[in-house]
């Protein structure tokens, strides 16, 4: 049974969709006024996994994520660049889609834009005005009356009276209450995007947009609403108030919020200037590194970005892909019949049977990707313990176990969106990246290994050891097997 931590109740609950076999899910998307940073992509990566896993469990999933393409930030950017707001929003919508595709992620089933939903938004606001949940100010701005919605604060666990403390109303504002929020904003300048409405030319407020789009695709009450925890208040709180204020029905059954990606314990944001653009990260490291990092912790826990964390992630990917390549290239001919019956073989055989159940149990427990990854590492350790023993000899059972591992990783990848790269290509790119970081080339490594081989052949073992140590200082480990030597990178040196 899948269990989800519901922000609304604060409890981990059994997941029961409204309609058997179907799940409707809405996740707040980007405001398109600039390039995305890696913190923006934590919900994108995670909720893609949620969608995949729900489908794995047999649900027909409707996955919706929007584009906010009209906003003060977009207007300000357009003024700075002396272009129209639509040019800015269209440009960065395309850029965002390119970032999604660079990570090998599936696009949502629907990706509505606010500007495509103005009639529905106006109708929604009109309904709130009609039933007394909203009011029209003298300048044509429409506000939602927070105190009209008695359950305001139920998502964030904030009380209206507590929110009132310290709240202020600017003398020029026409709010009846400082907590009220804007549903429709009057046009203030000719270069602002605006549409005709019963209240004059203007545009929607931020919160109303998501309510209108979510209801259009998912219904008045739907299963899952997701986003970053920074959206709980006021955005999602206001979504609930205006949606339930209109329909009188529960808006969302399960609210899911991922925690933040931080940099030195501070939220990563454009305003703080501590951002790492997604495309820059992928260019410097890899898409796999980013996705694996964003899934390395439970979605409700913060992840702190650091170079050390990146090295830890790369080291983990190196171990996994190396084990998979070892299994993919295991010889299929000239094998001894059967198996050897060793302890290592028996442990690997047992774990290969248990692995699918184990990682899916972890996912059933509130989408615990960190625990699921732990089982991958356990599987890799079992594979290496079996194949790397000195007494190991190739046999038919070993081939069977190697094929099972490769198949299991492919199945895992289909849900998690990681570990799906070509093993040889990924490892080669990773090695070259770390060689470059240590100011060394593959040609230099091969030349040093050739020199070391000559030293060993002439029995100059001190020279051979010195070359080995020199390479190790540069992050390259030489491994001898008889008269031949191979090499690999050392990402996190053993202490």
Secondary structure, 3 states (H helix, E strand, C coil): CCEEEECCCCEEEECCCCCCCEEEEEECCCECCCCCECCCHHHHHHHHHHHHHHHHCCCEEEEEECEECCCHHHHHHHHHHCCCHHHHHHHHHHHHHHHHHHCCCCCCCECCEHHHCHHHHHHHHHHHHHCCCEEECCCCCEEECHHHCCCCCCCCCCCHHHHHCCCCCCCCCCCCCCCCEEEEEECCCCCCCCECCCCCCEEECHHHHHHHHHHHHHCCCEEEEEEEHHHHHHHHHHHHHHHHHHHCCCCEEEEEEECCEEECCEECCCCCCCCCEHHHHHHHCCHHHHHHHHCCCCCCCCEEECHHHHHHHHHHHHHHHHHHHHHHCCCCCCCECCCCCCHHHHHHHHHHHHHHHHHHHHHHECCCHHHHHHHHHHHHHHHHHHHCCCCCCCEHHHHHHHHHHHHHHHHHHHHHCCCCCCHHHHHHHHHHHHHHHCCCCHHHHHHHHHHHHHHHHCCCHHHHHHHHHHHHHCCEEEEEECCEEEEEECCCCCC
